[in-house]
Amino acid sequence: MLAIAAAVVFGIWLLLDLLDTNLGAPDLFNFPTMASIGFLLLSLYLAGIGSGPRGTGTGTGSGRRFYGRRPGRG
């Protein structure tokens, strides 16, 4: 989820850069600020924070799910 948020931040920054606008706040929407937010979200995602549901306690079972033919079964 945080990786998606980082992609959104980088996408918004890219659009603002391509359209050459600052939305009336040049000190808020500049490259260092948007890059810092994006890199912060990416580093939190890579650290394992906000990586999504773990699947524990939901009754879905454990282990891998194989759809179709299972590998290594001849």
C-alpha positions as CSV (number, residue, x, y, z in Angstrom):
1,M,0.0,0.0,0.0
2,L,2.8,2.4,0.8
3,A,4.5,1.6,-2.5
4,I,1.3,2.6,-4.3
5,A,1.2,5.8,-2.3
6,A,4.8,6.5,-3.3
7,A,3.9,5.9,-6.9
8,V,1.0,8.4,-6.6
9,V,3.3,11.0,-5.0
10,F,5.9,10.6,-7.8
11,G,3.1,10.7,-10.4
12,I,1.6,13.9,-9.0
13,W,5.0,15.5,-8.9
14,L,5.7,14.4,-12.5
15,L,2.4,16.0,-13.6
16,L,3.2,19.2,-11.7
17,D,6.6,19.3,-13.3
18,L,5.4,18.6,-16.8
19,L,2.6,21.2,-16.5
20,D,5.1,23.7,-15.0
21,T,2.9,24.7,-12.1
22,N,3.4,25.0,-8.4
23,L,-0.3,25.3,-7.3
24,G,0.5,28.6,-5.6
25,A,2.9,27.1,-3.1
26,P,6.4,27.0,-4.6
27,D,8.0,26.0,-1.3
28,L,5.6,23.1,-0.7
29,F,5.5,21.5,-4.1
30,N,9.2,21.5,-5.1
31,F,11.4,18.6,-6.1
32,P,13.1,18.0,-2.7
33,T,9.8,17.9,-0.8
34,M,8.0,15.6,-3.2
35,A,11.1,13.4,-3.6
36,S,11.5,13.1,0.2
37,I,7.9,12.1,0.6
38,G,8.1,9.5,-2.1
39,F,11.4,8.1,-0.8
40,L,10.0,8.0,2.7
41,L,7.0,6.0,1.6
42,L,9.2,3.6,-0.4
43,S,11.6,3.1,2.4
44,L,8.7,2.4,4.8
45,Y,7.3,-0.2,2.3
46,L,10.7,-1.9,1.9
47,A,11.1,-2.0,5.7
48,G,7.9,-4.0,5.9
49,I,5.7,-1.3,7.3
50,G,2.2,-1.3,5.8
51,S,2.9,-4.3,3.5
52,G,-0.7,-5.4,3.5
53,P,-2.6,-8.2,5.2
54,R,-0.6,-11.1,6.4
55,G,-3.4,-13.6,6.2
56,T,-3.2,-14.8,9.8
57,G,-6.4,-15.4,11.6
58,T,-8.5,-15.2,8.5
59,G,-9.0,-19.0,8.1
60,T,-7.4,-19.0,4.7
61,G,-4.8,-21.6,5.7
62,S,-1.1,-21.4,5.4
63,G,1.4,-22.2,2.7
64,R,1.4,-21.5,-1.0
65,R,-1.6,-21.7,-3.2
66,F,-1.2,-23.5,-6.5
67,Y,-3.7,-22.9,-9.2
68,G,-3.7,-25.5,-11.9
69,R,-0.9,-28.1,-12.0
70,R,1.4,-28.1,-9.0
71,P,5.1,-27.9,-9.7
72,G,7.3,-30.9,-9.1
73,R,4.5,-33.5,-9.1
74,G,5.7,-35.4,-12.1
